Amino acid sequence: MIHEGARAITGQFLGMLGASATVVGFVAEFGELMGYTIRLASGL
């Protein structure tokens, strides 16, 4: 539950640090991609 809550504020945190919308989007989607990749690999 804490992990999911922390993921929800990643975009706002990066924006507060001055990251552009492109960087925020890339970081968020890259994290999702890595999560699904690890789930796929560990499931096999």
mmCIF file of the N, C-alpha and C atoms, coordinates in Angstrom:
data_MODEL
# 
_entry.id   MODEL 
# 
loop_
_atom_site.group_PDB 
_atom_site.id 
_atom_site.type_symbol 
_atom_site.label_atom_id 
_atom_site.label_alt_id 
_atom_site.label_comp_id 
_atom_site.label_asym_id 
_atom_site.label_entity_id 
_atom_site.label_seq_id 
_atom_site.pdbx_PDB_ins_code 
_atom_site.Cartn_x 
_atom_site.Cartn_y 
_atom_site.Cartn_z 
_atom_site.occupancy 
_atom_site.B_iso_or_equiv 
_atom_site.pdbx_formal_charge 
_atom_site.auth_seq_id 
_atom_site.auth_comp_id 
_atom_site.auth_asym_id 
_atom_site.auth_atom_id 
_atom_site.pdbx_PDB_model_num 
ATOM 1   N N  . MET A 1 1  ? 0.823  -1.180  0.000   1.00 0.00 ? 1  MET A N  1 
ATOM 2   C CA . MET A 1 1  ? 0.000  0.000   0.000   1.00 0.00 ? 1  MET A CA 1 
ATOM 3   C C  . MET A 1 1  ? 0.881  1.263   0.000   1.00 0.00 ? 1  MET A C  1 
ATOM 4   N N  . ILE A 1 2  ? 1.938  1.247   0.751   1.00 0.00 ? 2  ILE A N  1 
ATOM 5   C CA . ILE A 1 2  ? 2.829  2.405   0.789   1.00 0.00 ? 2  ILE A CA 1 
ATOM 6   C C  . ILE A 1 2  ? 3.510  2.590   -0.555  1.00 0.00 ? 2  ILE A C  1 
ATOM 7   N N  . HIS A 1 3  ? 3.911  1.484   -1.175  1.00 0.00 ? 3  HIS A N  1 
ATOM 8   C CA . HIS A 1 3  ? 4.570  1.561   -2.484  1.00 0.00 ? 3  HIS A CA 1 
ATOM 9   C C  . HIS A 1 3  ? 3.649  2.208   -3.507  1.00 0.00 ? 3  HIS A C  1 
ATOM 10  N N  . GLU A 1 4  ? 2.399  1.783   -3.562  1.00 0.00 ? 4  GLU A N  1 
ATOM 11  C CA . GLU A 1 4  ? 1.456  2.345   -4.524  1.00 0.00 ? 4  GLU A CA 1 
ATOM 12  C C  . GLU A 1 4  ? 1.186  3.815   -4.228  1.00 0.00 ? 4  GLU A C  1 
ATOM 13  N N  . GLY A 1 5  ? 1.112  4.172   -2.964  1.00 0.00 ? 5  GLY A N  1 
ATOM 14  C CA . GLY A 1 5  ? 0.907  5.570   -2.604  1.00 0.00 ? 5  GLY A CA 1 
ATOM 15  C C  . GLY A 1 5  ? 2.088  6.435   -2.997  1.00 0.00 ? 5  GLY A C  1 
ATOM 16  N N  . ALA A 1 6  ? 3.276  5.907   -2.836  1.00 0.00 ? 6  ALA A N  1 
ATOM 17  C CA . ALA A 1 6  ? 4.470  6.667   -3.203  1.00 0.00 ? 6  ALA A CA 1 
ATOM 18  C C  . ALA A 1 6  ? 4.562  6.844   -4.710  1.00 0.00 ? 6  ALA A C  1 
ATOM 19  N N  . ARG A 1 7  ? 4.138  5.847   -5.466  1.00 0.00 ? 7  ARG A N  1 
ATOM 20  C CA . ARG A 1 7  ? 4.174  5.965   -6.918  1.00 0.00 ? 7  ARG A CA 1 
ATOM 21  C C  . ARG A 1 7  ? 3.228  7.038   -7.416  1.00 0.00 ? 7  ARG A C  1 
ATOM 22  N N  . ALA A 1 8  ? 2.157  7.283   -6.676  1.00 0.00 ? 8  ALA A N  1 
ATOM 23  C CA . ALA A 1 8  ? 1.174  8.272   -7.106  1.00 0.00 ? 8  ALA A CA 1 
ATOM 24  C C  . ALA A 1 8  ? 1.717  9.696   -7.023  1.00 0.00 ? 8  ALA A C  1 
ATOM 25  N N  . ILE A 1 9  ? 2.708  9.949   -6.182  1.00 0.00 ? 9  ILE A N  1 
ATOM 26  C CA . ILE A 1 9  ? 3.225  11.309  -6.043  1.00 0.00 ? 9  ILE A CA 1 
ATOM 27  C C  . ILE A 1 9  ? 4.528  11.537  -6.798  1.00 0.00 ? 9  ILE A C  1 
ATOM 28  N N  . THR A 1 10 ? 4.999  10.567  -7.537  1.00 0.00 ? 10 THR A N  1 
ATOM 29  C CA . THR A 1 10 ? 6.260  10.707  -8.260  1.00 0.00 ? 10 THR A CA 1 
ATOM 30  C C  . THR A 1 10 ? 6.223  11.879  -9.234  1.00 0.00 ? 10 THR A C  1 
ATOM 31  N N  . GLY A 1 11 ? 5.143  11.993  -9.996  1.00 0.00 ? 11 GLY A N  1 
ATOM 32  C CA . GLY A 1 11 ? 5.037  13.079  -10.971 1.00 0.00 ? 11 GLY A CA 1 
ATOM 33  C C  . GLY A 1 11 ? 5.054  14.443  -10.323 1.00 0.00 ? 11 GLY A C  1 
ATOM 34  N N  . GLN A 1 12 ? 4.311  14.618  -9.253  1.00 0.00 ? 12 GLN A N  1 
ATOM 35  C CA . GLN A 1 12 ? 4.294  15.905  -8.561  1.00 0.00 ? 12 GLN A CA 1 
ATOM 36  C C  . GLN A 1 12 ? 5.655  16.228  -7.954  1.00 0.00 ? 12 GLN A C  1 
ATOM 37  N N  . PHE A 1 13 ? 6.325  15.208  -7.427  1.00 0.00 ? 13 PHE A N  1 
ATOM 38  C CA . PHE A 1 13 ? 7.644  15.421  -6.830  1.00 0.00 ? 13 PHE A CA 1 
ATOM 39  C C  . PHE A 1 13 ? 8.650  15.853  -7.888  1.00 0.00 ? 13 PHE A C  1 
ATOM 40  N N  . LEU A 1 14 ? 8.659  15.176  -9.022  1.00 0.00 ? 14 LEU A N  1 
ATOM 41  C CA . LEU A 1 14 ? 9.586  15.552  -10.092 1.00 0.00 ? 14 LEU A CA 1 
ATOM 42  C C  . LEU A 1 14 ? 9.265  16.947  -10.613 1.00 0.00 ? 14 LEU A C  1 
ATOM 43  N N  . GLY A 1 15 ? 7.970  17.275  -10.718 1.00 0.00 ? 15 GLY A N  1 
ATOM 44  C CA . GLY A 1 15 ? 7.588  18.612  -11.145 1.00 0.00 ? 15 GLY A CA 1 
ATOM 45  C C  . GLY A 1 15 ? 8.065  19.672  -10.167 1.00 0.00 ? 15 GLY A C  1 
ATOM 46  N N  . MET A 1 16 ? 7.990  19.381  -8.887  1.00 0.00 ? 16 MET A N  1 
ATOM 47  C CA . MET A 1 16 ? 8.459  20.314  -7.867  1.00 0.00 ? 16 MET A CA 1 
ATOM 48  C C  . MET A 1 16 ? 9.970  20.530  -7.989  1.00 0.00 ? 16 MET A C  1 
ATOM 49  N N  . LEU A 1 17 ? 10.681 19.501  -8.414  1.00 0.00 ? 17 LEU A N  1 
ATOM 50  C CA . LEU A 1 17 ? 12.127 19.621  -8.597  1.00 0.00 ? 17 LEU A CA 1 
ATOM 51  C C  . LEU A 1 17 ? 12.494 20.365  -9.882  1.00 0.00 ? 17 LEU A C  1 
ATOM 52  N N  . GLY A 1 18 ? 11.486 20.644  -10.721 1.00 0.00 ? 18 GLY A N  1 
ATOM 53  C CA . GLY A 1 18 ? 11.734 21.411  -11.939 1.00 0.00 ? 18 GLY A CA 1 
ATOM 54  C C  . GLY A 1 18 ? 11.811 20.571  -13.199 1.00 0.00 ? 18 GLY A C  1 
ATOM 55  N N  . ALA A 1 19 ? 11.422 19.320  -13.132 1.00 0.00 ? 19 ALA A N  1 
ATOM 56  C CA . ALA A 1 19 ? 11.467 18.462  -14.323 1.00 0.00 ? 19 ALA A CA 1 
ATOM 57  C C  . ALA A 1 19 ? 10.360 18.860  -15.292 1.00 0.00 ? 19 ALA A C  1 
ATOM 58  N N  . SER A 1 20 ? 10.628 18.724  -16.569 1.00 0.00 ? 20 SER A N  1 
ATOM 59  C CA . SER A 1 20 ? 9.618  19.043  -17.578 1.00 0.00 ? 20 SER A CA 1 
ATOM 60  C C  . SER A 1 20 ? 8.568  17.941  -17.635 1.00 0.00 ? 20 SER A C  1 
ATOM 61  N N  . ALA A 1 21 ? 7.467  18.227  -18.290 1.00 0.00 ? 21 ALA A N  1 
ATOM 62  C CA . ALA A 1 21 ? 6.398  17.243  -18.422 1.00 0.00 ? 21 ALA A CA 1 
ATOM 63  C C  . ALA A 1 21 ? 6.881  16.007  -19.178 1.00 0.00 ? 21 ALA A C  1 
ATOM 64  N N  . THR A 1 22 ? 7.767  16.194  -20.139 1.00 0.00 ? 22 THR A N  1 
ATOM 65  C CA . THR A 1 22 ? 8.308  15.071  -20.900 1.00 0.00 ? 22 THR A CA 1 
ATOM 66  C C  . THR A 1 22 ? 9.109  14.140  -19.996 1.00 0.00 ? 22 THR A C  1 
ATOM 67  N N  . VAL A 1 23 ? 9.932  14.699  -19.153 1.00 0.00 ? 23 VAL A N  1 
ATOM 68  C CA . VAL A 1 23 ? 10.748 13.895  -18.236 1.00 0.00 ? 23 VAL A CA 1 
ATOM 69  C C  . VAL A 1 23 ? 9.858  13.168  -17.239 1.00 0.00 ? 23 VAL A C  1 
ATOM 70  N N  . VAL A 1 24 ? 8.867  13.873  -16.695 1.00 0.00 ? 24 VAL A N  1 
ATOM 71  C CA . VAL A 1 24 ? 7.954  13.255  -15.734 1.00 0.00 ? 24 VAL A CA 1 
ATOM 72  C C  . VAL A 1 24 ? 7.231  12.087  -16.383 1.00 0.00 ? 24 VAL A C  1 
ATOM 73  N N  . GLY A 1 25 ? 6.720  12.277  -17.605 1.00 0.00 ? 25 GLY A N  1 
ATOM 74  C CA . GLY A 1 25 ? 6.024  11.208  -18.312 1.00 0.00 ? 25 GLY A CA 1 
ATOM 75  C C  . GLY A 1 25 ? 6.925  10.027  -18.607 1.00 0.00 ? 25 GLY A C  1 
ATOM 76  N N  . PHE A 1 26 ? 8.146  10.302  -19.028 1.00 0.00 ? 26 PHE A N  1 
ATOM 77  C CA . PHE A 1 26 ? 9.077  9.221   -19.344 1.00 0.00 ? 26 PHE A CA 1 
ATOM 78  C C  . PHE A 1 26 ? 9.416  8.411   -18.103 1.00 0.00 ? 26 PHE A C  1 
ATOM 79  N N  . VAL A 1 27 ? 9.704  9.082   -17.011 1.00 0.00 ? 27 VAL A N  1 
ATOM 80  C CA . VAL A 1 27 ? 10.068 8.390   -15.775 1.00 0.00 ? 27 VAL A CA 1 
ATOM 81  C C  . VAL A 1 27 ? 8.909  7.530   -15.280 1.00 0.00 ? 27 VAL A C  1 
ATOM 82  N N  . ALA A 1 28 ? 7.709  8.086   -15.314 1.00 0.00 ? 28 ALA A N  1 
ATOM 83  C CA . ALA A 1 28 ? 6.545  7.348   -14.832 1.00 0.00 ? 28 ALA A CA 1 
ATOM 84  C C  . ALA A 1 28 ? 6.272  6.118   -15.698 1.00 0.00 ? 28 ALA A C  1 
ATOM 85  N N  . GLU A 1 29 ? 6.298  6.286   -17.002 1.00 0.00 ? 29 GLU A N  1 
ATOM 86  C CA . GLU A 1 29 ? 6.015  5.166   -17.898 1.00 0.00 ? 29 GLU A CA 1 
ATOM 87  C C  . GLU A 1 29 ? 7.149  4.148   -17.910 1.00 0.00 ? 29 GLU A C  1 
ATOM 88  N N  . PHE A 1 30 ? 8.381  4.600   -17.768 1.00 0.00 ? 30 PHE A N  1 
ATOM 89  C CA . PHE A 1 30 ? 9.500  3.670   -17.714 1.00 0.00 ? 30 PHE A CA 1 
ATOM 90  C C  . PHE A 1 30 ? 9.397  2.788   -16.469 1.00 0.00 ? 30 PHE A C  1 
ATOM 91  N N  . GLY A 1 31 ? 8.969  3.382   -15.373 1.00 0.00 ? 31 GLY A N  1 
ATOM 92  C CA . GLY A 1 31 ? 8.760  2.605   -14.145 1.00 0.00 ? 31 GLY A CA 1 
ATOM 93  C C  . GLY A 1 31 ? 7.688  1.546   -14.325 1.00 0.00 ? 31 GLY A C  1 
ATOM 94  N N  . GLU A 1 32 ? 6.607  1.910   -15.001 1.00 0.00 ? 32 GLU A N  1 
ATOM 95  C CA . GLU A 1 32 ? 5.545  0.939   -15.283 1.00 0.00 ? 32 GLU A CA 1 
ATOM 96  C C  . GLU A 1 32 ? 6.078  -0.191  -16.172 1.00 0.00 ? 32 GLU A C  1 
ATOM 97  N N  . LEU A 1 33 ? 6.826  0.172   -17.199 1.00 0.00 ? 33 LEU A N  1 
ATOM 98  C CA . LEU A 1 33 ? 7.391  -0.826  -18.110 1.00 0.00 ? 33 LEU A CA 1 
ATOM 99  C C  . LEU A 1 33 ? 8.303  -1.798  -17.373 1.00 0.00 ? 33 LEU A C  1 
ATOM 100 N N  . MET A 1 34 ? 9.163  -1.272  -16.510 1.00 0.00 ? 34 MET A N  1 
ATOM 101 C CA . MET A 1 34 ? 10.061 -2.144  -15.764 1.00 0.00 ? 34 MET A CA 1 
ATOM 102 C C  . MET A 1 34 ? 9.277  -3.054  -14.816 1.00 0.00 ? 34 MET A C  1 
ATOM 103 N N  . GLY A 1 35 ? 8.234  -2.539  -14.194 1.00 0.00 ? 35 GLY A N  1 
ATOM 104 C CA . GLY A 1 35 ? 7.419  -3.360  -13.308 1.00 0.00 ? 35 GLY A CA 1 
ATOM 105 C C  . GLY A 1 35 ? 6.777  -4.521  -14.044 1.00 0.00 ? 35 GLY A C  1 
ATOM 106 N N  . TYR A 1 36 ? 6.202  -4.235  -15.213 1.00 0.00 ? 36 TYR A N  1 
ATOM 107 C CA . TYR A 1 36 ? 5.570  -5.300  -15.988 1.00 0.00 ? 36 TYR A CA 1 
ATOM 108 C C  . TYR A 1 36 ? 6.603  -6.289  -16.529 1.00 0.00 ? 36 TYR A C  1 
ATOM 109 N N  . THR A 1 37 ? 7.782  -5.790  -16.901 1.00 0.00 ? 37 THR A N  1 
ATOM 110 C CA . THR A 1 37 ? 8.842  -6.668  -17.410 1.00 0.00 ? 37 THR A CA 1 
ATOM 111 C C  . THR A 1 37 ? 9.311  -7.629  -16.305 1.00 0.00 ? 37 THR A C  1 
ATOM 112 N N  . ILE A 1 38 ? 9.496  -7.117  -15.120 1.00 0.00 ? 38 ILE A N  1 
ATOM 113 C CA . ILE A 1 38 ? 9.936  -7.958  -14.009 1.00 0.00 ? 38 ILE A CA 1 
ATOM 114 C C  . ILE A 1 38 ? 8.848  -8.975  -13.659 1.00 0.00 ? 38 ILE A C  1 
ATOM 115 N N  . ARG A 1 39 ? 7.595  -8.554  -13.684 1.00 0.00 ? 39 ARG A N  1 
ATOM 116 C CA . ARG A 1 39 ? 6.494  -9.494  -13.411 1.00 0.00 ? 39 ARG A CA 1 
ATOM 117 C C  . ARG A 1 39 ? 6.461  -10.601 -14.448 1.00 0.00 ? 39 ARG A C  1 
ATOM 118 N N  . LEU A 1 40 ? 6.666  -10.244 -15.711 1.00 0.00 ? 40 LEU A N  1 
ATOM 119 C CA . LEU A 1 40 ? 6.671  -11.246 -16.778 1.00 0.00 ? 40 LEU A CA 1 
ATOM 120 C C  . LEU A 1 40 ? 7.831  -12.217 -16.604 1.00 0.00 ? 40 LEU A C  1 
ATOM 121 N N  . ALA A 1 41 ? 9.009  -11.692 -16.337 1.00 0.00 ? 41 ALA A N  1 
ATOM 122 C CA . ALA A 1 41 ? 10.189 -12.548 -16.179 1.00 0.00 ? 41 ALA A CA 1 
ATOM 123 C C  . ALA A 1 41 ? 10.081 -13.437 -14.952 1.00 0.00 ? 41 ALA A C  1 
ATOM 124 N N  . SER A 1 42 ? 9.558  -12.916 -13.861 1.00 0.00 ? 42 SER A N  1 
ATOM 125 C CA . SER A 1 42 ? 9.478  -13.723 -12.651 1.00 0.00 ? 42 SER A CA 1 
ATOM 126 C C  . SER A 1 42 ? 8.344  -14.746 -12.734 1.00 0.00 ? 42 SER A C  1 
ATOM 127 N N  . GLY A 1 43 ? 7.349  -14.455 -13.546 1.00 0.00 ? 43 GLY A N  1 
ATOM 128 C CA . GLY A 1 43 ? 6.249  -15.409 -13.705 1.00 0.00 ? 43 GLY A CA 1 
ATOM 129 C C  . GLY A 1 43 ? 6.640  -16.629 -14.509 1.00 0.00 ? 43 GLY A C  1 
ATOM 130 N N  . LEU A 1 44 ? 7.608  -16.445 -15.403 1.00 0.00 ? 44 LEU A N  1 
ATOM 131 C CA . LEU A 1 44 ? 8.062  -17.565 -16.228 1.00 0.00 ? 44 LEU A CA 1 
ATOM 132 C C  . LEU A 1 44 ? 8.936  -18.472 -15.396 1.00 0.00 ? 44 LEU A C  1 
# 
